[in-house]
């Protein structure tokens, strides 16, 4: 596209914006989305029933309050932090291991055992597969594993496995 056609397109866009602003009775460059939202809200409230003078004044006050609100364009970034853990005080999630955490730990440990890692407990007579050994280690809380629980904002808590009930 040539620079001349860009200038023409820009001029047309400006004219359209001015026409829309005039039809909405607002100044060019104002927040048209906010103005449309306020107008729609006003029409919605007024369409339900005939408003008394007091209700009309309350509506105008509410609309003015909405219009005067500060618009936040950019949310400040949150730096994730680690929440400290005290023995017996788990602040993120339940005080016990969830079934998903148990499955993840048992599966990872069973894989380690099947690849030749030494067990942390004497192998029980009833154990037939590495998963049985891994579950027994998990029940006795002898695994040196730390569970990281993360909040949606990025904050996290690292909890040693022996802190769980």
N, C-alpha and C positions, 0 to 999 in steps of 0.2 A: 504494500500500500504506500502511495506517495505521501509526502508531508502535506501536500495541498489537500488531499482527501481526508487526512487525519484532522486538519484544521476545520474542514467543513463538518465532519462528524462531531467534533467537540462543540462547535457552535450550535449544531442542532440539539445535542444533548443538553446544553445550557438553556436553550430556549424551552425545551420540554420541561426541564426542572422548574423554570420560572412559571410556566403555565400551570403546572401541578401545584406549585406553591400558592399561586394566585387563587386557584379554584378551592384550595383548602384554607385560604385566608391566613397564610403564614409567610414569614419572611424566608427568602432563599437561603439555603445553607443550614436551616434549623433542622432539628431531628424530626424528620417526617414520620418515622416509625412510632415515636413516642406520641406525636400528635394524633396519628391515626388510632393508636391504642386508646388514648384518652377519649377521643370522639366515639369510638365503638363502645367503650365502657359507659359513657354518658347515655348513649342511645339504648343500651341494654337496660339500664336502671330505669330510664324514663318510659320505656315501652311496657313495663310491668303494670304500672298504675299511674294515675295522676298524682304528682308530688305536691305536698303542702309547701308553704314557704320555708318552714323549718327544715324539712327534708331536702329541699332544693339548696338551702344554705349549707347543710351538712355535706351534700354531694359536691358542691363547688369547693368547699374546704378540703375534702378528700382528694379531689382532682388537683387542686393547687399543691397539696402535699406530695402527690405522686409526681407532679411536674417538677417540683423543686428537689427531688431526690438526686443524690450524686450518682453519676453513672461511672461505674468502675470498668474501664476498658481492659486493664491488664492486672491480673491477679499476681500478687507477689509470690515468688517461688518459695516452697517449703523445703527446708533442709531436713532430710530424715535423721532422726536421732535414735540411739539405743536406749530403751527404757531399762533401768537397772532392775535386777532380780534379787529379792531377798529370799532366804530359805523359807519355803512354804507359802510364799506370796507371789502367785502368778497373776499378773494383771491383764494379760491378753488371752482370751479363750478360756476354756474350762480347766479346772485344776487337775484333770486326769488326761491321759493320752486319748486322742480321738481315734476312732477306728481306722481313719485314713493314715494317721501318723504311725499307728501300730503296723499296718500293712506295709507301709513304705520302709520302716525300720526292719521288719522281719524279712521282707524280700531282699533288701540290700545286704543284710547280714547272711542270709542263706546263700546268696551269690558269692560272697566272700569265702564262706566255708566250703562251698563246692569248688572254688578255685585254689583251695589249699591253705586258707588262713587257719591259725590255731584257735580252737575253741577256748572260751574264758571259763567254762565249767566242765566238770567231768561229763563225758557223753552218757546220757541216760540209757538204760537198757531198752526202754520203750521207743527210742528214737529210730525211725526207719529212714528218714530223709533229712537233708540239711535244714529244711524248714522247721522240723520238730526241734532241732537243737537251737535254732535261732529264736523260736518262740520261748523256749525254756530260759535262754539267756535274757530275753526281754522281761519275762515274768520276775526273774531274780534281780533285775536292774543292775547287771554287771557290765553292760555295754558302755564304753566311753563315748557316748553320743550326746550332742546338744541339739535341741529342737529350736529352730528359729520360727517364731510366729510374727507375721507382718501385718500391720494395719494398712488400710487403703491409701493413707497419706504417706506411706513409706517408713513410718516409725516401726521399730521392731524390738523384740525381746528374745534374747538367747537364753534358753532354759535347759540346764543339765537334766538328764533323764531321771536321776535319782530325786529330783524335787517334786516329781509327780506322785500323786497318791495312788 
